[in-house]
Amino acid sequence: MAPKQGLLKTADLTPGPVGIHGGILSGVDTTIKIGAETRDKLAALAEARNMSMRALIEEFAATALTPAQLRERAERTDAFLAAEFGHRVSDDEAGALRERMRQAQNAGQTRARGTAA
């Protein structure tokens, strides 16, 4: 059986005025279908941060990087390392660094789950 879906309230996700239609400012309503567990987790995160779910999701959208932004950041980092230190990071080095960061992140998540139990 599929997990029960929850609905985020459109009021929690409605951005501010985004356009003028017939001389009246209007916002865009959005409804996202998510699992009840995810909805409850978002609600708990928002409450812990003393913010609405709308603000929490907007904060995530504002701070999360798109693939294009990640590539641009990597290119800037490569250029900085080359200019300041005369070092170019090879594809092998970059892959090894990503793997080490994944391992560190997984270890941190495992520790966090252990302390939450």
SULVENJO-V934951 format. One record per residue. N is the residue number from 0. PSI is psi in whole degrees, -180 to 180 (* if undefined). Layout:
N & PSI
N & PSI
This chain:
0 & 136
1 & 148
2 & 147
3 & 133
4 & 145
5 & 159
6 & 131
7 & 141
8 & 139
9 & -29
10 & -29
11 & -19
12 & 1
13 & 118
14 & 170
15 & -174
16 & 131
17 & -8
18 & 170
19 & 124
20 & 114
21 & 30
22 & 1
23 & 131
24 & 136
25 & 152
26 & 174
27 & 124
28 & 138
29 & 135
30 & 132
31 & 127
32 & 122
33 & 164
34 & 153
35 & -37
36 & -42
37 & -44
38 & -46
39 & -38
40 & -44
41 & -42
42 & -42
43 & -42
44 & -45
45 & -44
46 & -43
47 & -30
48 & 4
49 & 47
50 & 165
51 & 163
52 & -35
53 & -48
54 & -38
55 & -47
56 & -39
57 & -38
58 & -43
59 & -48
60 & -35
61 & -28
62 & -20
63 & 141
64 & 139
65 & 164
66 & -39
67 & -40
68 & -38
69 & -42
70 & -43
71 & -41
72 & -42
73 & -41
74 & -41
75 & -41
76 & -45
77 & -44
78 & -41
79 & -48
80 & -40
81 & -44
82 & -43
83 & -33
84 & -3
85 & 27
86 & 132
87 & 127
88 & 123
89 & 165
90 & -38
91 & -45
92 & -44
93 & -43
94 & -42
95 & -41
96 & -43
97 & -42
98 & -43
99 & -39
100 & -40
101 & -44
102 & -42
103 & -41
104 & -45
105 & -40
106 & -41
107 & -40
108 & -38
109 & -44
110 & -42
111 & -40
112 & -36
113 & -35
114 & -21
115 & -18
116 & *
